[in-house]
Amino acid sequence: MIGILIVSHEPLGTALLNCTRHIFGRLPVQLAALDVIPDEDPAIACRAAGELMSRINDGSGVVVLTDVFGATPSRIATGLADPLRVIVIAGVNLPMLLKALGNRRAPLEELAALLIASAKGGILEVHAEPQPESAQPPQPPPLSSPSRQSLQSSQPPVSPVLPAPTGGRP
C-alpha cells in the first residue's frame, strides 16, 4: 500500500493528521507528517522527512504532499522525489488527503494523476440554498414618519467608539 507523507508549514501537517483521525476514528496506517517550523535548518528537516518516509514505505512507493510550491517545505519534499517510487504533489488540502487515503492501492503514477485531477476540480463556489418564505428573517418595520425618514437619510451612520486597550496585545 502506498505511504503518504505530508511535508508542510507548521502546524498544517499535524492538523491534517488529526482530521483523518477524526474522520476515520483512528490514524490511518502508513501516514505521517513533518511540520517544518520557522527557521528550521532545511538539512535537518530533510533528514527527518527521509526517516519518516522510510517508516511508511512498504515498497509500494510514497506520495509526498506539500502545501506551498517553492516554499521551504516544498523544497524539502522535492528532495525526496524519486521517479516511480516517490511522487511529490504541491497544494495539499483535506479532500486531496482523503482521496489519497481511499485510493492508495492503485499504482503510484495513477494515484498521483487522480490526486492532481481531483484537486483541480475540487475547488468550487458553494451557493446558499434558497430559504422558504417562512424561514426568511423578519424585515424591519417601515419608517413611520417622513421627518424621521429624512433625518436618517441625511446623517451618516455613527460607528461606536471603543475604549483603548489597557495593556497586553491590541
DSSP file (Angstrom, degrees, kcal/mol; ACC not computed):
  #  RESIDUE AA STRUCTURE BP1 BP2  ACC     N-H-->O    O-->H-N    N-H-->O    O-->H-N    TCO  KAPPA ALPHA  PHI   PSI    X-CA   Y-CA   Z-CA
    1    1 A M              0   0    0      0, 0.0    57,-0.6     0, 0.0    59,-0.4   0.000 360.0 360.0 360.0 139.2    0.0    0.0    0.0
    2    2 A I        -     0   0    0    102,-2.4    60,-0.2    58,-0.2     2,-0.2  -0.432 360.0-133.9 -68.8 132.9    1.3    3.5   -0.9
    3    3 A G  E     -a   62   0A   0     58,-2.5    60,-2.6    -2,-0.2     2,-0.5  -0.526  13.0-146.6 -82.4 154.7    2.6    5.5    2.0
    4    4 A I  E     -ab  63  31A   0     26,-2.5    28,-2.1    58,-0.2     2,-0.4  -0.987  14.5-176.5-128.6 124.2    1.6    9.2    2.4
    5    5 A L  E     -ab  64  32A   0     58,-2.4    60,-3.0    -2,-0.5     2,-0.5  -0.980  11.1-155.6-120.9 129.3    3.9   11.8    3.9
    6    6 A I  E     -ab  65  33A   0     26,-2.3    28,-3.3    -2,-0.4     2,-0.5  -0.919   9.7-176.1-103.7 124.4    2.8   15.4    4.4
    7    7 A V  E     +ab  66  34A   0     58,-2.6    60,-0.7    -2,-0.5     2,-0.3  -0.965  30.0 133.7-120.5 111.8    5.6   17.9    4.5
    8    8 A S  E     - b   0  35A   0     26,-2.1    28,-3.5    -2,-0.5     2,-0.1  -0.889  58.6 -67.4-150.2 172.6    4.2   21.4    5.3
    9    9 A H  E >> S- b   0  36A   0     -2,-0.3     3,-2.0    26,-0.2     4,-0.6  -0.446  80.1 -63.6 -64.6 141.4    4.4   24.5    7.3
   10   10 A E  T 34 S+     0   0    0     26,-2.1    -1,-0.1     1,-0.3    25,-0.0  -0.467 117.0   9.7 -62.9 134.5    3.8   24.0   11.0
   11   11 A P  T 3> S+     0   0    0      0, 0.0     4,-2.4     0, 0.0    -1,-0.3  -0.817 104.2  86.2-107.2  24.0    1.0   23.1   12.1
   12   12 A L  H <> S+     0   0    0     -3,-2.0     4,-2.6     1,-0.2     5,-0.2   0.898  90.1  49.9 -59.1 -47.1   -0.7   22.1    8.9
   13   13 A G  H  X S+     0   0    0     -4,-0.6     4,-2.2     1,-0.2    -1,-0.2   0.931 113.7  45.0 -59.2 -47.4    0.5   18.5    8.6
   14   14 A T  H  > S+     0   0    0      1,-0.2     4,-2.5     2,-0.2    -1,-0.2   0.884 111.8  53.6 -64.4 -37.9   -0.4   17.6   12.1
   15   15 A A  H  X S+     0   0    0     -4,-2.4     4,-2.0     2,-0.2    -1,-0.2   0.907 108.2  49.6 -63.3 -41.1   -3.8   19.3   11.7
   16   16 A L  H  X S+     0   0    0     -4,-2.6     4,-2.0     2,-0.2    -2,-0.2   0.899 109.8  51.3 -65.3 -39.0   -4.5   17.2    8.6
   17   17 A L  H  X S+     0   0    0     -4,-2.2     4,-2.2     1,-0.2    -2,-0.2   0.924 109.2  50.9 -61.1 -43.4   -3.5   14.0   10.5
   18   18 A N  H  X S+     0   0    0     -4,-2.5     4,-2.2     1,-0.2    -2,-0.2   0.868 107.2  54.1 -63.1 -35.8   -5.8   15.0   13.3
   19   19 A C  H  X S+     0   0    0     -4,-2.0     4,-2.5     2,-0.2    -1,-0.2   0.913 108.2  48.7 -63.4 -42.1   -8.6   15.5   10.7
   20   20 A T  H  X S+     0   0    0     -4,-2.0     4,-2.9     1,-0.2     6,-0.5   0.890 109.7  52.3 -66.3 -36.7   -8.1   12.0    9.4
   21   21 A R  H  X S+     0   0    0     -4,-2.2     4,-1.6     1,-0.2    -1,-0.2   0.909 111.1  48.1 -62.2 -40.8   -8.1   10.6   12.9
   22   22 A H  H  < S+     0   0    0     -4,-2.2    -2,-0.2     2,-0.2    -1,-0.2   0.918 116.1  42.9 -64.3 -44.8  -11.4   12.4   13.5
   23   23 A I  H  < S+     0   0    0     -4,-2.5    -2,-0.2     1,-0.2    -1,-0.2   0.918 125.2  31.5 -70.8 -45.0  -13.0   11.2   10.2
   24   24 A F  H  < S-     0   0    0     -4,-2.9    -1,-0.2     2,-0.3    -2,-0.2   0.563 102.2-121.5 -93.5  -9.3  -11.8    7.5   10.4
   25   25 A G  S  < S+     0   0    0     -4,-1.6     2,-0.3    -5,-0.3    -4,-0.2   0.411  90.2  40.1  83.2  -4.4  -11.8    7.2   14.2
   26   26 A R  S    S-     0   0    0     -6,-0.5    -2,-0.3    -5,-0.1    -1,-0.1  -0.962  99.1 -84.9-162.1 165.6   -8.1    6.3   14.2
   27   27 A L        -     0   0    0     -2,-0.3    -6,-0.1    -3,-0.1    -9,-0.1  -0.706  50.2-119.9 -80.4 122.9   -5.0    7.4   12.4
   28   28 A P    >   -     0   0    0      0, 0.0     3,-0.5     0, 0.0    -1,-0.1  -0.263  32.6-104.2 -60.2 149.9   -4.6    5.5    9.1
   29   29 A V  T 3  S+     0   0    0      1,-0.2     3,-0.1   -26,-0.0    27,-0.1  -0.313  99.3  25.6 -72.1 158.7   -1.5    3.3    8.7
   30   30 A Q  T 3  S+     0   0    0      1,-0.2   -26,-2.5    25,-0.1     2,-0.4   0.851  93.5 121.5  55.4  40.3    1.4    4.4    6.6
   31   31 A L  E <   +b    4   0A   0     -3,-0.5     2,-0.3   -28,-0.2   -26,-0.2  -1.000  31.0 158.7-132.0 131.4    0.6    8.1    7.1
   32   32 A A  E     -b    5   0A   0    -28,-2.1   -26,-2.3    -2,-0.4     2,-0.4  -0.959  21.4-150.1-148.1 163.8    2.9   10.6    8.6
   33   33 A A  E     -b    6   0A   0     -2,-0.3     2,-0.5   -28,-0.2   -26,-0.2  -0.995   4.8-159.3-139.8 144.8    3.5   14.4    8.7
   34   34 A L  E     -b    7   0A   0    -28,-3.3   -26,-2.1    -2,-0.4     2,-0.7  -0.972  12.3-157.3-121.9 113.7    6.5   16.6    9.1
   35   35 A D  E     -b    8   0A   0     -2,-0.5     2,-0.6   -28,-0.2   -26,-0.2  -0.822  12.9-144.2 -89.7 117.4    5.7   20.1   10.2
   36   36 A V  E     -b    9   0A   0    -28,-3.5   -26,-2.1    -2,-0.7     3,-0.1  -0.737  17.1-148.3 -85.4 119.6    8.5   22.4    9.2
   37   37 A I    >   -     0   0    0     -2,-0.6     3,-1.8   -28,-0.2   -28,-0.0  -0.501  30.3 -82.5 -87.3 156.6    9.0   25.1   11.9
   38   38 A P  T 3  S+     0   0    0      0, 0.0    -1,-0.1     0, 0.0     3,-0.1  -0.276 113.3   8.2 -58.1 140.8   10.1   28.6   11.2
   39   39 A D  T 3  S+     0   0    0      1,-0.2     2,-0.2    -3,-0.1    -2,-0.0   0.635  89.4 155.3  63.6  16.8   13.9   29.0   10.9
   40   40 A E    <   -     0   0    0     -3,-1.8    -1,-0.2     1,-0.1    -4,-0.0  -0.500  54.8-105.2 -72.3 143.2   14.4   25.2   11.0
   41   41 A D    >>  -     0   0    0     -2,-0.2     4,-2.2     1,-0.2     3,-0.5  -0.574  26.1-145.0 -67.4 117.6   17.6   24.0    9.3
   42   42 A P  H 3> S+     0   0    0      0, 0.0     4,-2.5     0, 0.0     5,-0.2   0.821  97.0  58.1 -58.0 -32.0   16.4   22.5    6.0
   43   43 A A  H 3> S+     0   0    0      2,-0.2     4,-1.9     1,-0.2     5,-0.1   0.908 108.1  45.6 -65.4 -40.6   19.1   19.8    6.1
   44   44 A I  H <> S+     0   0    0     -3,-0.5     4,-2.3     2,-0.2    -1,-0.2   0.916 113.8  49.2 -67.2 -42.9   17.8   18.6    9.5
   45   45 A A  H  X S+     0   0    0     -4,-2.2     4,-2.5     1,-0.2    -2,-0.2   0.881 109.0  53.2 -63.7 -37.7   14.2   18.7    8.2
   46   46 A C  H  X S+     0   0    0     -4,-2.5     4,-2.3    -5,-0.2    -1,-0.2   0.906 109.1  48.4 -64.9 -41.6   15.2   16.8    5.1
   47   47 A R  H  X S+     0   0    0     -4,-1.9     4,-2.2     2,-0.2    -2,-0.2   0.922 111.8  49.9 -63.2 -43.3   16.8   14.0    7.2
   48   48 A A  H  X S+     0   0    0     -4,-2.3     4,-2.4     1,-0.2    -2,-0.2   0.904 110.3  50.4 -62.4 -40.9   13.7   13.9    9.4
   49   49 A A  H  X S+     0   0    0     -4,-2.5     4,-2.7     1,-0.2    -1,-0.2   0.914 109.7  51.0 -62.9 -42.6   11.5   13.6    6.3
   50   50 A G  H  X S+     0   0    0     -4,-2.3     4,-2.1     2,-0.2    -2,-0.2   0.895 110.1  49.4 -61.6 -40.9   13.6   10.8    4.9
   51   51 A E  H  X S+     0   0    0     -4,-2.2     4,-1.3     2,-0.2    -2,-0.2   0.921 112.4  47.3 -64.8 -44.3   13.4    8.9    8.2
   52   52 A L  H  X S+     0   0    0     -4,-2.4     4,-1.4     1,-0.2     3,-0.3   0.922 111.0  52.3 -61.6 -43.2    9.6    9.3    8.3
   53   53 A M  H  X S+     0   0    0     -4,-2.7     4,-1.0     1,-0.2     3,-0.3   0.899 106.2  52.7 -62.1 -40.6    9.3    8.2    4.6
   54   54 A S  H  < S+     0   0    0     -4,-2.1    -1,-0.2     1,-0.2    -2,-0.2   0.818 107.3  54.0 -66.3 -28.1   11.3    5.1    5.3
   55   55 A R  H  < S+     0   0    0     -4,-1.3    -1,-0.2    -3,-0.3    -2,-0.2   0.817 114.0  39.3 -73.2 -30.6    9.0    4.1    8.1
   56   56 A I  H  < S+     0   0    0     -4,-1.4     2,-0.7    -3,-0.3    -1,-0.2   0.496  94.3  93.9-100.5  -3.1    5.8    4.4    6.0
   57   57 A N     <  +     0   0    0     -4,-1.0     5,-0.1    -5,-0.2   -55,-0.1  -0.809  41.6 177.0 -96.1 115.6    7.1    2.9    2.8
   58   58 A D  S    S-     0   0    0     -2,-0.7    -1,-0.1   -57,-0.6   -56,-0.1   0.278  70.8 -83.3 -94.4  10.2    6.4   -0.9    2.4
   59   59 A G  S    S+     0   0    0    -58,-0.1     3,-0.1    26,-0.1   -57,-0.1   0.270 113.9  99.2 105.5  -8.7    8.0   -0.9   -1.1
   60   60 A S  S    S-     0   0    0    -59,-0.4    48,-0.3     1,-0.3   -58,-0.2   0.606  91.4-107.1 -84.2 -12.3    4.8    0.2   -2.9
   61   61 A G        -     0   0    0    -60,-0.2   -58,-2.5    46,-0.1     2,-0.4  -0.422  27.7-101.0 109.1 173.2    6.1    3.8   -3.0
   62   62 A V  E     -ac   3  86A   0     23,-2.4    25,-2.2   -60,-0.2     2,-0.6  -0.996  10.2-149.7-138.6 139.2    5.2    7.1   -1.3
   63   63 A V  E     -ac   4  87A   0    -60,-2.6   -58,-2.4    -2,-0.4     2,-0.6  -0.958  17.7-157.0-103.5 124.2    3.2   10.2   -2.2
   64   64 A V  E     -ac   5  88A   0     23,-3.3    25,-2.8    -2,-0.6     2,-0.5  -0.914   6.5-162.3-104.0 120.7    4.6   13.3   -0.6
   65   65 A L  E     +ac   6  89A   0    -60,-3.0   -58,-2.6    -2,-0.6     2,-0.3  -0.885  11.5 179.5-104.7 129.9    2.0   16.0   -0.2
   66   66 A T  E     -ac   7  90A   0     23,-2.5    26,-2.6    -2,-0.5    25,-1.3  -0.851  23.8-135.4-127.9 164.3    3.3   19.5    0.4
   67   67 A D  S    S+     0   0    0    -60,-0.7    24,-0.9    -2,-0.3     2,-0.6   0.981  79.7  25.6 -88.5 -69.9    1.5   22.8    0.9
   68   68 A V  S >  S-     0   0    0     22,-0.1     3,-1.9    23,-0.1     6,-0.5  -0.863  77.9-125.8-108.6 115.5    3.0   25.8   -1.0
   69   69 A F  T 3  S+     0   0    0     -2,-0.6     3,-0.1     1,-0.3     6,-0.0  -0.324  95.1  15.6 -57.1 130.2    5.0   25.1   -4.1
   70   70 A G  T 3  S+     0   0    0      1,-0.3    -1,-0.3     2,-0.1     2,-0.0   0.170  97.9 116.3  92.5 -17.5    8.5   26.7   -3.9
   71   71 A A  S <> S-     0   0    0     -3,-1.9     4,-2.3     1,-0.1    -1,-0.3  -0.259  85.4 -91.2 -76.8 171.3    8.4   27.3   -0.1
   72   72 A T  H  > S+     0   0    0      1,-0.2     4,-2.4     2,-0.2     5,-0.2   0.899 126.3  50.2 -54.1 -48.7   10.9   25.5    2.3
   73   73 A P  H  > S+     0   0    0      0, 0.0     4,-2.6     0, 0.0    -1,-0.2   0.900 111.2  50.9 -58.7 -37.4    8.6   22.5    3.0
   74   74 A S  H  > S+     0   0    0     -6,-0.5     4,-2.7    -3,-0.3    -2,-0.2   0.896 109.4  49.5 -65.2 -40.5    8.1   22.1   -0.8
   75   75 A R  H  X S+     0   0    0     -4,-2.3     4,-1.3     2,-0.2    -1,-0.2   0.883 111.4  49.6 -67.3 -36.8   11.9   22.2   -1.4
   76   76 A I  H  < S+     0   0    0     -4,-2.4     4,-0.4    -5,-0.2     3,-0.3   0.936 112.6  47.4 -64.2 -46.0   12.4   19.6    1.3
   77   77 A A  H >X S+     0   0    0     -4,-2.6     3,-1.8     1,-0.2     4,-0.6   0.899 106.9  56.6 -62.0 -41.6    9.7   17.4   -0.2
   78   78 A T  H >< S+     0   0    0     -4,-2.7     3,-1.1     1,-0.3    -1,-0.2   0.835  98.0  62.7 -61.1 -32.1   11.2   17.8   -3.7
   79   79 A G  T 3< S+     0   0    0     -4,-1.3    -1,-0.3    -3,-0.3    -2,-0.2   0.686 100.7  53.9 -65.1 -17.2   14.5   16.5   -2.3
   80   80 A L  T <4 S+     0   0    0     -3,-1.8    -1,-0.2    -4,-0.4    -2,-0.2   0.608  81.1 120.2 -90.0 -14.2   12.7   13.2   -1.6
   81   81 A A    <<  +     0   0    0     -3,-1.1     6,-0.2    -4,-0.6    -3,-0.0  -0.207  32.2 170.7 -59.3 139.1   11.3   12.7   -5.1
   82   82 A D  B >>  -D   86   0A   0      4,-2.1     4,-3.2     0, 0.0     3,-2.7  -0.870  39.9-108.3-150.6 110.7   12.4    9.6   -6.9
   83   83 A P  T 34 S+     0   0    0      0, 0.0     4,-0.1     0, 0.0    -2,-0.0  -0.083 100.4   2.7 -48.4 134.4   10.8    8.6  -10.2
   84   84 A L  T 34 S+     0   0    0      1,-0.1    24,-0.2     2,-0.1     3,-0.1   0.385 135.4  53.4  70.1  -0.7    8.5    5.6  -10.0
   85   85 A R  T <4 S+     0   0    0     -3,-2.7   -23,-2.4     1,-0.3     2,-0.4   0.645 111.9  25.1-127.3 -38.1    9.0    5.4   -6.2
   86   86 A V  E  <  -cD  62  82A   0     -4,-3.2    -4,-2.1   -25,-0.2     2,-0.4  -0.968  62.6-172.6-137.5 117.9    8.3    8.8   -4.6
   87   87 A I  E     -c   63   0A   0    -25,-2.2   -23,-3.3    -2,-0.4     2,-0.5  -0.927  10.4-151.8-113.2 134.6    6.0   11.4   -6.2
   88   88 A V  E     -c   64   0A   0     -2,-0.4     2,-0.4   -25,-0.2   -23,-0.2  -0.899  12.3-175.9-108.4 131.5    5.7   14.9   -4.7
   89   89 A I  E     -c   65   0A   0    -25,-2.8   -23,-2.5    -2,-0.5     3,-0.3  -0.994  11.8-149.7-128.7 127.1    2.4   16.9   -5.2
   90   90 A A  E    S+c   66   0A   0     -2,-0.4   -23,-0.2   -25,-0.2   -22,-0.1  -0.627  70.3  54.8 -92.9 154.5    2.0   20.5   -4.0
   91   91 A G        -     0   0    0    -25,-1.3   -24,-0.2   -24,-0.9    -1,-0.2   0.723  69.0-172.7 100.1  27.5   -1.3   22.1   -2.9
   92   92 A V        +     0   0    0    -26,-2.6     2,-0.3    -3,-0.3    -1,-0.1  -0.187  13.0 157.9 -57.7 141.4   -2.3   19.6   -0.1
   93   93 A N     >  -     0   0    0      1,-0.1     4,-2.3   -77,-0.0     5,-0.2  -0.930  54.4 -92.6-150.9 172.4   -5.7   20.0    1.4
   94   94 A L  H  > S+     0   0    0     -2,-0.3     4,-2.7     1,-0.2     5,-0.2   0.910 121.6  51.3 -61.8 -45.3   -8.0   17.7    3.3
   95   95 A P  H  > S+     0   0    0      0, 0.0     4,-2.3     0, 0.0    -1,-0.2   0.905 111.2  49.8 -59.1 -38.1  -10.0   16.5    0.3
   96   96 A M  H  > S+     0   0    0      2,-0.2     4,-2.4     1,-0.2    -2,-0.2   0.925 111.3  48.7 -64.0 -43.6   -6.8   15.6   -1.5
   97   97 A L  H  X S+     0   0    0     -4,-2.3     4,-2.5     2,-0.2    -1,-0.2   0.915 111.5  49.1 -63.0 -43.2   -5.5   13.7    1.5
   98   98 A L  H  X S+     0   0    0     -4,-2.7     4,-2.0     2,-0.2    -1,-0.2   0.899 110.4  51.2 -63.7 -39.9   -8.8   11.8    1.8
   99   99 A K  H  X S+     0   0    0     -4,-2.3     4,-0.8    -5,-0.2    -1,-0.2   0.912 110.7  49.6 -61.4 -42.4   -8.7   10.9   -1.9
  100  100 A A  H >< S+     0   0    0     -4,-2.4     3,-0.9     1,-0.2     4,-0.4   0.923 110.4  49.6 -63.1 -44.4   -5.2    9.7   -1.4
  101  101 A L  H >< S+     0   0    0     -4,-2.5     3,-0.5     1,-0.2    -1,-0.2   0.861 111.6  49.0 -64.0 -35.1   -6.1    7.5    1.5
  102  102 A G  H 3< S+     0   0    0     -4,-2.0    -1,-0.2     1,-0.2    -2,-0.2   0.589 120.2  34.8 -80.6  -9.8   -9.0    6.0   -0.3
  103  103 A N  T X< S+     0   0    0     -3,-0.9     3,-1.6    -4,-0.8    -1,-0.2   0.127  74.5 117.6-130.8  21.3   -7.1    5.1   -3.4
  104  104 A R  T <   +     0   0    0     -3,-0.5  -102,-2.4    -4,-0.4    -1,-0.1   0.357  65.2  70.4 -84.1  10.8   -3.6    4.1   -2.3
  105  105 A R  T 3  S+     0   0    0   -104,-0.2    -1,-0.3    -3,-0.1     3,-0.1   0.481  82.2  95.4 -94.2  -4.8   -3.8    0.6   -3.6
  106  106 A A  S <  S-     0   0    0     -3,-1.6  -104,-0.2     1,-0.1    -3,-0.0  -0.360  97.2 -78.6 -73.7 161.6   -3.7    2.0   -7.1
  107  107 A P     >  -     0   0    0      0, 0.0     4,-2.5     0, 0.0     3,-0.2  -0.337  46.0-113.1 -59.4 148.1   -0.3    2.2   -8.9
  108  108 A L  H  > S+     0   0    0    -48,-0.3     4,-2.4     1,-0.2     5,-0.2   0.878 114.7  48.7 -53.0 -48.3    1.7    5.2   -7.8
  109  109 A E  H  > S+     0   0    0      1,-0.2     4,-2.1     2,-0.2    -1,-0.2   0.886 112.3  49.2 -63.6 -38.9    1.5    7.1  -11.1
  110  110 A E  H  > S+     0   0    0     -3,-0.2     4,-2.5     2,-0.2    -1,-0.2   0.903 110.0  51.1 -67.1 -40.9   -2.2    6.6  -11.4
  111  111 A L  H  X S+     0   0    0     -4,-2.5     4,-2.6     2,-0.2    -2,-0.2   0.926 109.9  50.0 -61.8 -44.3   -2.7    7.8   -7.8
  112  112 A A  H  X S+     0   0    0     -4,-2.4     4,-2.2    -5,-0.2    -2,-0.2   0.926 111.7  47.5 -60.4 -45.3   -0.7   10.9   -8.5
  113  113 A A  H  X S+     0   0    0     -4,-2.1     4,-2.4     1,-0.2    -1,-0.2   0.901 112.0  50.6 -63.2 -41.3   -2.7   11.7  -11.6
  114  114 A L  H  X S+     0   0    0     -4,-2.5     4,-2.7     2,-0.2     5,-0.2   0.915 110.3  49.4 -62.1 -44.1   -6.0   11.1   -9.8
  115  115 A L  H  X S+     0   0    0     -4,-2.6     4,-2.0     2,-0.2    -2,-0.2   0.909 112.8  46.4 -64.0 -42.7   -5.0   13.4   -6.9
  116  116 A I  H  X S+     0   0    0     -4,-2.2     4,-2.0    -5,-0.2    -1,-0.2   0.931 114.8  46.6 -66.6 -45.0   -4.0   16.2   -9.3
  117  117 A A  H  X S+     0   0    0     -4,-2.4     4,-1.5     1,-0.2    -2,-0.2   0.917 114.6  46.2 -64.5 -43.6   -7.1   15.9  -11.4
  118  118 A S  H  X S+     0   0    0     -4,-2.7     4,-0.7     1,-0.2    -1,-0.2   0.850 110.6  53.6 -70.8 -32.1   -9.5   15.8   -8.4
  119  119 A A  H >< S+     0   0    0     -4,-2.0     3,-0.6    -5,-0.2     4,-0.4   0.905 106.1  53.1 -66.6 -40.2   -7.7   18.7   -6.8
  120  120 A K  H 3< S+     0   0    0     -4,-2.0     3,-0.4     1,-0.2    -1,-0.2   0.866 117.8  36.7 -62.7 -35.7   -8.2   20.8   -9.9
  121  121 A G  H 3< S+     0   0    0     -4,-1.5    -1,-0.2     1,-0.2    -2,-0.2   0.465 101.9  77.8 -94.5  -1.4  -11.9   20.1   -9.9
  122  122 A G  S << S+     0   0    0     -4,-0.7     2,-0.7    -3,-0.6    -1,-0.2   0.504  73.1  82.3 -90.8  -3.6  -12.3   20.2   -6.2
  123  123 A I        +     0   0    0     -4,-0.4     2,-0.3    -3,-0.4    -1,-0.0  -0.895  59.9 145.2-103.9 117.2  -12.3   23.9   -5.6
  124  124 A L        -     0   0    0     -2,-0.7     2,-0.3     2,-0.0    -3,-0.0  -0.988  51.5-100.8-150.1 156.1  -15.7   25.4   -6.2
  125  125 A E        -     0   0    0     -2,-0.3     2,-0.6     1,-0.0    -2,-0.0  -0.610  33.0-146.0 -77.5 135.3  -18.0   28.1   -5.0
  126  126 A V        -     0   0    0     -2,-0.3     2,-0.3     0, 0.0    -1,-0.0  -0.918  12.2-150.6-106.7 122.2  -20.8   26.9   -2.8
  127  127 A H        -     0   0    0     -2,-0.6     2,-0.1     1,-0.1     0, 0.0  -0.658  21.2-107.7 -93.6 147.2  -24.1   28.7   -3.2
  128  128 A A        -     0   0    0     -2,-0.3    -1,-0.1     1,-0.1     3,-0.0  -0.419  34.9-112.2 -68.8 145.4  -26.6   29.1   -0.4
  129  129 A E        -     0   0    0     -2,-0.1    -1,-0.1     1,-0.1     2,-0.1  -0.583  38.6-102.7 -74.5 139.4  -29.8   27.1   -0.6
  130  130 A P        -     0   0    0      0, 0.0    -1,-0.1     0, 0.0     0, 0.0  -0.417  37.2-133.9 -62.9 138.8  -32.9   29.2   -1.2
  131  131 A Q        -     0   0    0     -2,-0.1     5,-0.1     1,-0.1    -3,-0.0  -0.727  18.4-111.2 -93.8 141.9  -34.9   29.6    2.0
  132  132 A P    >>  -     0   0    0      0, 0.0     3,-1.7     0, 0.0     4,-0.5  -0.354  35.3-106.1 -64.9 155.8  -38.7   29.1    2.1
  133  133 A E  G >4 S+     0   0    0      1,-0.3     3,-1.4     2,-0.2    -2,-0.0   0.864 120.3  56.8 -51.9 -40.8  -40.6   32.3    2.7
  134  134 A S  G 34 S+     0   0    0      1,-0.3    -1,-0.3     0, 0.0    -3,-0.0   0.743 104.4  53.2 -66.7 -21.8  -41.4   31.2    6.3
  135  135 A A  G <4 S+     0   0    0     -3,-1.7    -1,-0.3     2,-0.1    -2,-0.2   0.485  82.1 112.2 -92.7  -2.7  -37.7   30.9    7.1
  136  136 A Q  S << S-     0   0    0     -3,-1.4     3,-0.1    -4,-0.5    -3,-0.0  -0.437  78.3-105.8 -69.0 141.9  -36.8   34.4    5.9
  137  137 A P        -     0   0    0      0, 0.0    -1,-0.1     0, 0.0    -2,-0.1  -0.374  46.3 -92.4 -65.2 148.6  -35.7   36.7    8.8
  138  138 A P        -     0   0    0      0, 0.0    -3,-0.0     0, 0.0     0, 0.0  -0.320  39.3-125.2 -63.7 143.9  -38.3   39.3    9.7
  139  139 A Q        -     0   0    0      1,-0.1    -3,-0.0    -3,-0.1     0, 0.0  -0.633  29.1-102.7 -86.8 146.7  -38.0   42.6    7.9
  140  140 A P        -     0   0    0      0, 0.0    -1,-0.1     0, 0.0     3,-0.1  -0.357  46.1 -97.4 -65.5 150.6  -37.7   45.8   10.0
  141  141 A P        -     0   0    0      0, 0.0     3,-0.1     0, 0.0     0, 0.0  -0.326  46.2 -97.1 -66.5 152.0  -40.9   47.8   10.1
  142  142 A P        -     0   0    0      0, 0.0     2,-0.1     0, 0.0    -3,-0.0  -0.302  47.8 -89.6 -66.2 155.1  -41.2   50.7    7.7
  143  143 A L        -     0   0    0      1,-0.1     6,-0.0    -3,-0.1     0, 0.0  -0.424  36.1-150.7 -65.7 139.2  -40.4   54.2    8.9
  144  144 A S        +     0   0    0      1,-0.1    -1,-0.1    -2,-0.1     3,-0.1   0.831  69.2  39.1 -88.7 -32.5  -43.5   55.8   10.3
  145  145 A S     >  -     0   0    0      1,-0.1     4,-1.9     0, 0.0     5,-0.1  -0.929  67.4-134.6-124.2 145.8  -43.0   59.5    9.7
  146  146 A P  H  > S+     0   0    0      0, 0.0     4,-2.4     0, 0.0     5,-0.2   0.847 107.2  56.3 -61.4 -34.2  -41.5   61.5    6.8
  147  147 A S  H  > S+     0   0    0      1,-0.2     4,-1.9     2,-0.2     5,-0.1   0.901 108.1  46.8 -67.0 -38.8  -39.4   63.6    9.3
  148  148 A R  H  > S+     0   0    0      2,-0.2     4,-2.2     1,-0.2    -1,-0.2   0.895 111.4  53.0 -67.0 -38.6  -37.8   60.6   10.8
  149  149 A Q  H  X S+     0   0    0     -4,-1.9     4,-1.9     1,-0.2    -2,-0.2   0.918 110.7  45.3 -62.9 -44.7  -37.1   59.2    7.3
  150  150 A S  H  X S+     0   0    0     -4,-2.4     4,-1.4     1,-0.2    -1,-0.2   0.856 110.6  54.9 -69.5 -33.3  -35.4   62.4    6.2
  151  151 A L  H  X S+     0   0    0     -4,-1.9     4,-0.9    -5,-0.2    -2,-0.2   0.930 110.4  45.6 -64.0 -44.9  -33.4   62.6    9.4
  152  152 A Q  H  < S+     0   0    0     -4,-2.2     3,-0.3     1,-0.2    -2,-0.2   0.869 113.7  48.1 -67.6 -36.6  -32.0   59.1    8.9
  153  153 A S  H  < S+     0   0    0     -4,-1.9    -1,-0.2     1,-0.2    -2,-0.2   0.735 110.3  51.4 -79.4 -20.1  -31.1   59.6    5.3
  154  154 A S  H  < S+     0   0    0     -4,-1.4    -1,-0.2    -3,-0.2    -2,-0.2   0.619  99.8  71.0 -92.0 -11.3  -29.3   62.9    5.8
  155  155 A Q  S  < S-     0   0    0     -4,-0.9     3,-0.1    -3,-0.3    -4,-0.0  -0.860  82.2-121.9-107.9 138.1  -27.0   61.8    8.6
  156  156 A P        -     0   0    0      0, 0.0    -2,-0.1     0, 0.0    -3,-0.0  -0.377  42.4 -90.5 -69.4 155.0  -24.1   59.5    8.1
  157  157 A P        -     0   0    0      0, 0.0     2,-0.5     0, 0.0    -5,-0.0  -0.353  39.4-131.2 -64.8 147.0  -24.1   56.3   10.2
  158  158 A V        -     0   0    0     -3,-0.1    -3,-0.0    -2,-0.0     0, 0.0  -0.868  14.4-149.7-102.7 128.3  -22.3   56.6   13.5
  159  159 A S        -     0   0    0     -2,-0.5     0, 0.0     1,-0.1     0, 0.0  -0.771  26.8-105.3 -96.5 145.3  -19.8   54.0   14.5
  160  160 A P        -     0   0    0      0, 0.0     2,-0.6     0, 0.0    -1,-0.1  -0.298  27.3-126.1 -66.9 150.9  -19.4   53.1   18.1
  161  161 A V        -     0   0    0      0, 0.0     0, 0.0     0, 0.0     0, 0.0  -0.879  23.7-152.5 -98.3 123.6  -16.3   54.3   19.9
  162  162 A L        -     0   0    0     -2,-0.6     2,-0.0     1,-0.1     0, 0.0  -0.738  21.7-107.5 -95.9 144.1  -14.4   51.5   21.6
  163  163 A P        -     0   0    0      0, 0.0     3,-0.1     0, 0.0    -1,-0.1  -0.342  42.3 -98.0 -66.2 151.8  -12.2   52.1   24.7
  164  164 A A        -     0   0    0      1,-0.1     0, 0.0    -2,-0.0     0, 0.0  -0.407  46.9 -97.7 -67.6 144.9   -8.5   52.0   24.1
  165  165 A P        -     0   0    0      0, 0.0     2,-0.7     0, 0.0    -1,-0.1  -0.302  28.5-139.5 -64.1 148.5   -6.9   48.7   25.1
  166  166 A T        -     0   0    0      1,-0.2     3,-0.1     3,-0.1    -2,-0.0  -0.802  60.1 -47.4-112.8  89.9   -5.3   48.5   28.5
  167  167 A G  S    S+     0   0    0     -2,-0.7    -1,-0.2     1,-0.2     0, 0.0   0.043 101.0  63.0  76.6 171.6   -2.0   46.6   28.2
  168  168 A G  S    S-     0   0    0     -3,-0.1    -1,-0.2     2,-0.1     0, 0.0  -0.215 100.9 -23.3  72.0-164.1   -1.4   43.3   26.5
  169  169 A R              0   0    0      1,-0.1    -3,-0.1    -3,-0.1     0, 0.0  -0.572 360.0 360.0 -81.2 143.7   -1.8   42.7   22.8
  170  170 A P              0   0    0      0, 0.0    -1,-0.1     0, 0.0    -2,-0.1   0.496 360.0 360.0 -68.1 360.0   -4.1   45.0   20.8
